Amino acid sequence: MSTNSSLITFNAEQQLKENPVISKDINGSVISRLGDNIIDLSPYSTSASKYSSKFNFQKISPKYREQIKTLWYILFKYGKGKNNNNLSVSTLYKVFNEFLCKLSLFSVKNDIEPIKVLSHEKSMFAFIRKNANSRPFLKTAQSSLSLFYSRPEKAGFIVSLPEVLSQYIASKIKLFDAHLEQTTLIPPRLYTGMISQSWSLIYEHQRHQLKITSLIIKILDSRMSISNPHNQKVSYDFESLGPVIYGYIKKQTNGIRGFIKYLTAIMGVCKNLIQIYSGMRSNEVLSLDSHCLSLDMKNIRPKARIIGNTTKYIGNKKIAQWITSSEIEHVVSLLHSITKPIADKLPNISFSHNVPKNKKPCPLFLSVQYLKQPQYLDKKPLGAVGTLNTSLTMNGLYDYSEFIISENDSDFMRKVEPHRDWQNSSFATGLPFPFKGHQFRRSLAVYSAQSGLVSIGSLQNQLKHLCQEVSFYYRNGAENAKGLFNMPSQNHIGDLYNKLKPESDFLSYLFEVIYSEEKLLGNQGRAYQNLRNKSNYNILSDRKHTLKQFKNGSLAYQTTSLGGCSSVEPCNKRLTRTITACISCEHATIKLSRVHRAIETLSIYLDDHPTTSVEYRSEKSELEALISFRENKRNSLE
């Protein structure tokens, strides 16, 4: 790249003099202009964290504020993200916070204008190296400098970005990325425990839901009532909510504050379940409107969909849909019981399905802080979204003694990622598992992509149906799903599902074949058995090569009713609709435990059908073939 450092015409004063409109509300009224010291982009953000939608230029030194603001405006107006869309609000905030604010600090400290820092090679090198220990800075600097360099006529100056500096930034980012650890796959026992506890808390709330809603209405009426101007003390019967809920309220801060903390905590549980059962990101969940759940129970295949917005990789809000379970209706109904009484008090919010043009739809996670003080209505008339802690360990409703990492949990994580130092991390044996929302996303994608992993322990009971739905709609490139669910590339969990499918198949191969203690039968099973018996076979040394083969399609493993299938081509034997076709298949791995389970299932099926029916005669021959195979193998193994 050129090292030309000459200025063209950078005129911050002219940009500010024109004072262009930056944002408007839903009615078209101006919210922010470029000349404002605080620019509010919240109408264009799906993020519930409103601080990241407001750009406070008062934190920039007055000496260089105009230049920094103009640089921000160039990025706001001309910046493009992936898929050539406008930069999202959250991305703009990262650029502002990580790059522009640090540029301002460097300018103040060295008494040099920000534009001259970016235009002079020596100053630019010093600025980049000063902040090179921060990956967010390097990423935002890389994208910002690239725009300024490629659009000098828009930037109004020529940035000094020699090839050596560009390579330096890229190499530092690559070094950071090499040390980034993959999002942890939640071990099945802990995954099951989190789901079970979450539902128990939901059902406990439902038992007292009418009383809780009545208390919310009573508090709102008391706090906002004209007839109670001095906020005279009103008694509330929190004790009637039962030992679990009242115990939590009393433990926090007895009274209304404790009650509000409970409501916030149970809403956090609701958020966790929506993430677990959809694979949505945290900000996507918190941006949902109240009537986000679409249920179609009339079709042969019942459908449950969450309808919301996404901005990841696309910049602007875009409607998207996510597959979920109909059980989420309990969660949404619970949230409605909390938020509707509050929404009814907000004149600018509508809880209706058909929202009037002059109102905003009620957020699914409408803040319960409106119960705390009447002034909150004046501060947040448009319906603020509740601030729910992203760390699940902060939610006191859960019993974290059940989430202590056991040796079996550690063994599972070591098998999934053997080169990771688990014991010298927050995932060490004996510590509570540090749940994070994004772990639910990866775990759902991995477990759904490989049914053999879902069958581990009681996880099958919790997620079997949902994983079947996810696999049914998202598999094989999800081309149909992209149209059906408005899936932007590199965004939707459907895309993540397909990216992680080879890894999921590989993990299933590890647990079902390599780490399995059961004797492997069938044509391919015997080959796997011989491989395991080799004294010089080392799964750790061969792991990287084997995973690469799964990713390039030269190896495959799919769990079947009788064991597994290693065919890299679609199975043509399934067209016969017989599971016994696996017995003679060259790609089959068979386990007697699976054969026994299939025999039990078929026996129950036959008991429910008349002996004269076509179904009975067809399945009876299948059952007899399985029993014969089992007995022959038992005799040969004895």
URNOR-V828589 format. One record per residue. SS is DSSP state (H for helix, E for strand, C for the rest). PHI is phi in whole degrees, -180 to 180 (none if undefined). PSI is psi in whole degrees, 0 to 359 (NA if undefined). Layout:
BEGIN
SS&PHI&PSI  SS&PHI&PSI
END
This chain:
BEGIN
C&none&154  C&-68&148  C&-103&14  C&-56&126  C&-117&15  C&-75&142  E&-79&148  C&-96&263  C&-144&98  C&-103&112  C&-124&87  H&-66&325  H&-63&322  H&-67&319  H&-60&314  H&-70&328  H&-65&321  H&-68&331  C&47&60  C&-67&154  E&-70&134  E&-104&319  E&-147&153  E&-134&158  C&-88&185  C&-67&342  C&-95&1  C&89&3  C&-78&142  E&-69&131  E&-101&312  E&-139&146  E&-122&165  C&-61&329  C&-74&349  C&-71&147  C&-78&337  E&-123&117  E&-104&124  E&-106&115  C&-110&17  H&-57&329  H&-63&340  H&-104&9  C&-113&140  C&-92&355  C&-74&138  C&-80&347  C&-87&91  H&-66&338  H&-63&330  H&-82&2  H&-104&355  E&-117&125  E&-104&108  E&-94&98  H&-80&358  H&-71&341  H&-78&352  C&-90&138  C&-54&131  C&-53&330  C&-61&325  C&-120&12  H&-62&318  H&-62&317  H&-67&315  H&-63&319  H&-65&321  H&-69&321  H&-61&318  H&-62&319  H&-65&323  H&-62&317  H&-68&320  H&-62&317  H&-83&322  H&-114&349  C&-66&141  E&-129&142  C&-100&202  H&-66&151  H&66&16  H&62&28  C&-93&163  E&-61&154  C&-65&139  C&-71&162  H&-61&318  H&-65&323  H&-67&317  H&-60&322  H&-67&321  H&-62&318  H&-62&316  H&-62&311  H&-76&319  H&-90&328  H&-108&304  H&-69&319  H&-64&322  H&-72&328  H&-65&319  H&-63&315  H&-61&318  H&-63&320  H&-64&316  H&-63&314  H&-64&324  H&-104&3  C&53&53  C&-141&137  C&-61&144  H&-54&320  H&-65&323  H&-72&329  H&-61&315  H&-77&342  H&-98&341  C&-107&127  H&-58&314  H&-64&315  H&-66&321  H&-63&315  H&-59&316  H&-63&318  H&-64&313  H&-65&314  H&-66&328  H&-60&327  C&-114&15  C&-71&354  C&-88&8  C&-120&117  H&-65&316  H&-58&321  H&-64&312  H&-61&319  H&-66&315  H&-71&325  H&-65&317  H&-59&311  H&-71&321  H&-68&313  H&-64&325  H&-62&318  H&-66&312  H&-60&321  H&-69&319  H&-82&342  C&-126&60  H&-62&329  H&-68&332  H&-87&321  H&-69&325  C&87&9  E&-157&164  C&-104&118  C&-77&144  C&-90&103  C&-135&72  C&-64&159  H&-57&321  H&-64&324  H&-73&319  H&-59&317  H&-68&324  H&-62&314  H&-62&314  H&-63&320  H&-68&323  H&-67&320  H&-64&317  H&-62&323  H&-66&318  H&-61&314  H&-64&328  H&-66&337  C&-102&0  C&-72&130  C&-88&143  C&-66&146  C&-56&130  C&-69&133  C&-78&122  C&-68&126  C&-58&144  H&-53&318  H&-64&317  H&-73&323  H&-60&313  H&-62&318  H&-63&318  H&-63&316  H&-65&314  H&-63&314  H&-63&320  H&-61&315  H&-68&324  H&-61&320  H&-68&323  H&-64&313  H&-66&326  H&-65&318  H&-64&317  H&-61&328  H&-64&334  C&-119&17  H&-61&317  H&-62&319  H&-67&320  H&-65&316  H&-63&320  H&-63&321  H&-65&320  H&-61&314  H&-63&319  H&-64&318  H&-65&316  H&-62&315  H&-62&322  H&-71&317  H&-73&329  H&-109&3  C&-75&135  H&-70&330  H&-75&353  H&-125&60  C&-65&333  C&-96&12  C&54&50  C&-60&146  C&-64&129  C&-119&137  C&-87&143  C&-129&133  C&-90&76  H&-73&335  H&-63&335  H&-72&354  H&-82&4  H&92&164  H&-64&327  H&-70&306  H&-71&313  H&-65&324  H&-60&321  H&-68&315  H&-59&315  H&-66&323  H&-69&325  H&-75&276  H&-151&108  C&-57&142  C&107&201  H&-62&320  H&-61&318  H&-65&322  H&-65&318  H&-64&320  H&-64&323  H&-64&314  H&-59&319  H&-63&318  H&-66&317  H&-70&329  H&-67&327  H&-65&322  H&-64&318  H&-60&317  H&-61&317  H&-59&315  H&-66&322  H&-64&320  H&-67&317  H&-61&320  C&-97&11  C&-141&333  C&79&17  C&-74&155  C&-76&161  H&-58&312  H&-68&332  H&-69&320  H&-66&314  H&-71&346  C&-93&1  C&-68&146  E&-87&165  C&-58&317  C&-97&63  C&-97&348  E&-97&127  E&-114&121  E&-117&132  E&-130&96  C&-99&7  C&-88&331  C&-72&166  C&-60&322  C&-108&98  C&-57&143  E&-123&139  E&-130&126  E&-132&143  E&-103&128  E&-110&124  E&-155&202  E&-121&154  E&-140&147  C&-125&353  C&-60&123  C&69&359  C&-122&352  C&84&290  C&-90&163  C&-61&139  E&-142&132  E&-68&135  E&-142&163  E&-128&151  E&-131&138  E&-68&141  C&-149&186  C&-101&149  C&-63&343  C&-63&336  H&-64&345  H&-59&325  H&-62&320  H&-68&312  H&-63&319  H&-62&320  H&-62&314  H&-63&321  H&-61&320  H&-64&337  H&-90&315  H&-88&332  H&-61&314  H&-58&326  H&-72&316  H&-61&326  C&-64&339  C&-91&352  C&-102&113  C&-65&338  C&-98&4  E&-114&140  E&-121&131  C&-93&358  C&-72&155  C&-65&320  C&-99&98  C&-80&126  C&-59&154  C&-63&331  C&-91&10  C&-131&164  E&-105&146  E&-67&147  C&-69&128  E&-64&144  C&-62&326  C&-109&50  E&-57&134  C&-61&140  H&-89&3  H&-67&345  H&-64&339  H&-77&341  C&-78&315  C&-153&138  C&-60&331  H&-64&339  H&-62&329  H&-62&321  H&-72&324  H&-73&322  C&-128&68  C&-72&343  C&-95&12  C&83&86  C&-73&146  E&-86&139  C&-64&144  C&-90&105  C&-105&127  C&-59&130  C&-72&341  E&-88&118  H&-67&338  H&-70&349  H&-89&353  C&-89&106  C&-73&356  C&-73&335  C&-82&148  C&-94&98  H&-76&353  H&-67&337  H&-83&353  H&-109&20  E&-71&131  C&-70&118  C&-89&173  H&-64&325  H&-67&322  H&-64&316  H&-63&320  H&-61&318  H&-61&312  H&-65&322  H&-65&322  H&-69&324  H&-72&316  C&-134&82  C&-68&338  C&-91&359  C&-89&138  C&-83&83  C&-69&320  C&-71&338  C&-105&45  C&-146&182  C&-74&0  C&-106&20  C&-70&152  C&-57&133  C&98&346  C&-95&155  E&-69&138  C&-65&126  C&-82&81  C&-61&141  E&-136&150  H&-58&321  H&-70&343  H&-67&326  H&-62&321  H&-63&310  H&-69&321  H&-64&318  H&-62&317  H&-64&316  H&-69&312  H&-67&327  H&-72&326  H&-73&346  C&-145&103  H&-63&338  H&-65&331  H&-78&326  H&-65&331  C&-74&355  C&-67&121  C&58&210  C&-84&3  H&-61&330  H&-59&319  H&-66&328  H&-79&320  H&-123&3  H&-56&308  H&-66&317  H&-62&317  H&-64&325  H&-64&320  H&-66&314  H&-60&314  H&-65&319  H&-62&318  H&-94&333  H&-103&348  C&-72&171  H&56&49  H&82&347  H&53&37  H&-63&317  H&-67&320  H&-66&329  H&-62&323  H&-78&321  H&-68&320  C&-108&9  C&53&52  C&-86&109  C&-69&148  C&-62&148  C&58&30  C&-133&301  C&-71&155  H&-64&337  H&-61&323  H&-70&318  H&-63&321  H&-55&311  H&-71&328  H&-66&323  H&-91&355  H&-57&312  H&-60&321  H&-65&320  H&-64&318  H&-63&321  H&-64&317  H&-64&321  H&-64&320  H&-60&318  H&-60&308  H&-75&325  H&-84&333  H&-115&296  H&-68&314  C&-93&357  C&-73&139  C&-94&357  C&-83&147  C&-65&131  C&-97&128  E&-116&181  C&87&165  H&-60&310  H&-76&327  H&-60&320  H&-65&324  H&-67&320  H&-65&321  H&-63&318  H&-64&322  H&-64&318  H&-67&329  H&-77&347  C&-66&130  C&-70&334  C&-97&9  C&-81&127  C&-128&108  H&-63&327  H&-66&317  H&-72&329  H&-92&354  H&-59&309  H&-61&317  H&-66&318  H&-66&317  H&-61&322  H&-62&322  H&-67&324  H&-66&322  H&-72&325  H&-89&0  C&89&5  C&-84&344  C&-128&152  C&-152&156  C&-155&124  E&-130&129  E&-66&139  C&-126&176  C&-62&330  C&-104&352  E&163&264  E&-158&167  E&-132&133  C&-107&12  C&-70&135  C&-88&352  C&-104&156  C&-57&141  C&-75&121  C&-90&350  H&-78&340  H&-68&340  H&-63&334  H&-77&349  C&58&35  C&-125&131  H&-79&340  H&-72&349  H&-62&336  H&-67&333  H&-59&319  H&-100&2  C&-74&138  C&-69&342  C&-98&3  E&-86&138  E&-113&126  E&-121&138  C&-121&134  H&-62&329  H&-63&322  H&-72&322  H&-61&315  H&-62&319  H&-66&321  H&-66&323  H&-64&316  H&-62&317  H&-65&316  H&-66&323  H&-63&317  H&-64&320  H&-63&316  H&-67&327  H&-63&337  C&-94&3  C&-126&144  C&-62&145  C&-66&344  C&-92&354  C&-77&156  H&-64&320  H&-60&320  H&-64&312  H&-64&321  H&-67&312  H&-75&335  H&-66&321  H&-66&325  H&-64&314  H&-62&316  H&-64&321  H&-66&320  H&-67&317  H&-63&318  H&-63&317  H&-63&316  H&-62&316  H&-67&321  H&-63&318  H&-71&323  H&-60&316  H&-66&323  H&-74&335  H&-85&342  C&-78&NA
END
